[in-house]
Amino acid sequence: MAVRRPAAPDRKAPGRSRNGSGAASSWAPVPTTFRSANRSLPNPWERIFGPLRRGQIDDLVVVGQCGQSIDARIATASGHSHYINGEGGLIHLHRLRALVDAVVIGVGTAIADDPQLTVRRVDGPNPARVVIDPNGRLPSSARLLAADGIRRVVISDVEAPAVLPAGVEVVLLPAREGQLAPAAIVAALAACGFRRILIEGGADTVSRFVAARCLDRLHVLVAPIILGAGRSSLTLPPIERLDEAMRAPMHVHNLGGDVLLDCDLSAQRLPIGRAKISM
Ligand SMILES: NC(=O)c1ccc[n+]([C@@H]2O[C@H](COP(=O)([O-])OP(=O)(O)OC[C@H]3O[C@@H](n4cnc5c(N)ncnc54)[C@H](OP(=O)(O)O)[C@@H]3O)[C@@H](O)[C@H]2O)c1
C-alpha cells in the first residue's frame, strides 16, 4: 500500500490560505492575535483554533492530534508512516505547533522519526519541545534536543533519566507499572510555565492522555486513504457497552484533501491546574 509523500518538507505556506469555507484570510497575524486577550481570530481561524484559546475546565488547554487513514491507521503493518496526511493536514499540524507553548511526543516517535518539532510550514513561533522518556532511551543526538534557544524538556522516571546535552530541562516523576500519570505530566508542564500543550503523538502517547481524561480536545486529521491493516490510531481499555463510550461532540473542517475532526473532550477532562506563568 502506497503512503503519500510530502510535497515540500520545509516550504512555508503562503500567507493567505483558503479553507473549506471558501473564505480566505491571512494566517500571518493569527499566532499573535491568538495569544492576545479579547480580539476574535479572522475566519476561518476562529472556528478552527478559537476553542484552543482558553480552557473550559481550568487554566490549561491540552490538545491531542492524530493523523490517520480513513480506517484509523497511523502506519502500515511494516511501520511505514511518512506521510499519512497530505499537505493540508501537515500545515494544520504546524499551525497547531505555532499556537501552543509546548509540543509533547513519546520517545517512540523521537526514536522512529527523529523529528525537529519546529514550525516550518507556516509563520509562527516555535513551541518548547517535550519528550516523555521513562526509561532513558532518548539519544542525546536527537534533533529535538538541538540547542536553538527553544526550551527542551525530557520527562522521565526518577529511576532512569537519560544522559542529556547541557541546557535540557529534566522533569522526574514516579512511574507506576511503567506509566507516568498523564495528569502529573500536564501538572509538571504547567509548573514549567506552559499553558497550552499539544500532545502530538505517537498513538501510544495520545491514547494514554485520552484514557487518563487529560485532553480538552482531540484533532483527528483524516487522510483520504485506506491502509486495510497496520497500527491503529487510538487504543483504549475495552468497554462492554456503547453507553460507556467517551462522547466527543465534533466539528468538521475541510483542510483541502484531509478532513479535520475537532473533537471536544472537555466534558470528561480532569481538572489539573494553572500554569505558573501565562505565556
Ligand atoms: N500520524 C500521526 O499523527 C503521528 C504522530 C506522531 C508519531 N506518529 C508515528 O507513531 C509511531 C510511534 O508511535 P508509538 O505509539 O509507537 O510511540 P510513542 O507514542 O511516540 O511513544 C511511546 C513511548 O513513550 C513513552 N511514554 C509515552 N507516554 C508515557 C507515559 N504516560 N508513561 C510512560 N511512558 C510513556 C513510553 O516509552 P517506553 O517504551 O520507554 O516505556 C512509550 O512506549 C511512529 O511511527 C511515528 O511516525 C504518528
The ligand as a MOL file (V3000), in Angstrom:
LIG
                    3D

  0  0  0     0  0            999 V3000
M  V30 BEGIN CTAB
M  V30 COUNTS 48 52 0 0 0
M  V30 BEGIN ATOM
M  V30 1 N 0.1150 10.0050 12.4840 0
M  V30 2 C 0.4610 10.8060 13.4740 0
M  V30 3 O -0.2330 11.7600 13.8120 0
M  V30 4 C 1.7230 10.5070 14.2130 0
M  V30 5 C 2.2400 11.4500 15.1250 0
M  V30 6 C 3.4000 11.1440 15.7950 0
M  V30 7 C 4.0090 9.9200 15.5620 0
M  V30 8 N 3.4930 9.0470 14.6680 0 CHG=1
M  V30 9 C 4.0990 7.7420 14.4310 0
M  V30 10 O 3.8950 6.9790 15.6020 0
M  V30 11 C 4.9330 5.9980 15.6930 0
M  V30 12 C 5.4300 5.9870 17.1050 0
M  V30 13 O 4.3210 5.9230 17.9670 0
M  V30 14 P 4.2350 4.9290 19.1760 0
M  V30 15 O 2.8260 4.8760 19.5920 0
M  V30 16 O 4.9460 3.6730 18.8270 0 CHG=-1
M  V30 17 O 5.1590 5.6130 20.2550 0
M  V30 18 P 5.0680 6.9940 21.0300 0
M  V30 19 O 3.6780 7.2680 21.4680 0
M  V30 20 O 5.7710 8.0450 20.2770 0
M  V30 21 O 5.9830 6.6530 22.2960 0
M  V30 22 C 5.5260 5.6810 23.2060 0
M  V30 23 C 6.5340 5.5390 24.3130 0
M  V30 24 O 6.6890 6.7770 25.0080 0
M  V30 25 C 6.7560 6.5320 26.3940 0
M  V30 26 N 5.5430 7.0910 27.0190 0
M  V30 27 C 4.6450 7.9230 26.4410 0
M  V30 28 N 3.7310 8.3040 27.3360 0
M  V30 29 C 4.0590 7.7090 28.5050 0
M  V30 30 C 3.5020 7.7190 29.8130 0
M  V30 31 N 2.4120 8.4320 30.1250 0
M  V30 32 N 4.1020 6.9740 30.7830 0
M  V30 33 C 5.1880 6.2370 30.4950 0
M  V30 34 N 5.7740 6.1830 29.2780 0
M  V30 35 C 5.2120 6.9270 28.2930 0
M  V30 36 C 6.8600 5.0280 26.5610 0
M  V30 37 O 8.2500 4.7530 26.4750 0
M  V30 38 P 8.9290 3.3340 26.8690 0
M  V30 39 O 8.6680 2.4600 25.6720 0
M  V30 40 O 10.3790 3.6200 27.0530 0
M  V30 41 O 8.2290 2.8430 28.0970 0
M  V30 42 C 6.0880 4.5400 25.3610 0
M  V30 43 O 6.3720 3.2240 24.9660 0
M  V30 44 C 5.9860 6.3980 14.6870 0
M  V30 45 O 5.9130 5.5130 13.6060 0
M  V30 46 C 5.5670 7.7770 14.2400 0
M  V30 47 O 5.8880 8.0040 12.8810 0
M  V30 48 C 2.3520 9.3150 14.0060 0
M  V30 END ATOM
M  V30 BEGIN BOND
M  V30 1 1 1 2
M  V30 2 2 2 3
M  V30 3 1 2 4
M  V30 4 1 4 5
M  V30 5 2 4 48
M  V30 6 2 5 6
M  V30 7 1 6 7
M  V30 8 2 7 8
M  V30 9 1 8 9
M  V30 10 1 8 48
M  V30 11 1 9 10
M  V30 12 1 9 46
M  V30 13 1 10 11
M  V30 14 1 11 12
M  V30 15 1 11 44
M  V30 16 1 12 13
M  V30 17 1 13 14
M  V30 18 2 14 15
M  V30 19 1 14 16
M  V30 20 1 14 17
M  V30 21 1 17 18
M  V30 22 2 18 19
M  V30 23 1 18 20
M  V30 24 1 18 21
M  V30 25 1 21 22
M  V30 26 1 22 23
M  V30 27 1 23 24
M  V30 28 1 23 42
M  V30 29 1 24 25
M  V30 30 1 25 26
M  V30 31 1 25 36
M  V30 32 1 26 27
M  V30 33 1 26 35
M  V30 34 2 27 28
M  V30 35 1 28 29
M  V30 36 1 29 30
M  V30 37 2 29 35
M  V30 38 1 30 31
M  V30 39 2 30 32
M  V30 40 1 32 33
M  V30 41 2 33 34
M  V30 42 1 34 35
M  V30 43 1 36 37
M  V30 44 1 36 42
M  V30 45 1 37 38
M  V30 46 2 38 39
M  V30 47 1 38 40
M  V30 48 1 38 41
M  V30 49 1 42 43
M  V30 50 1 44 45
M  V30 51 1 44 46
M  V30 52 1 46 47
M  V30 END BOND
M  V30 END CTAB
M  END
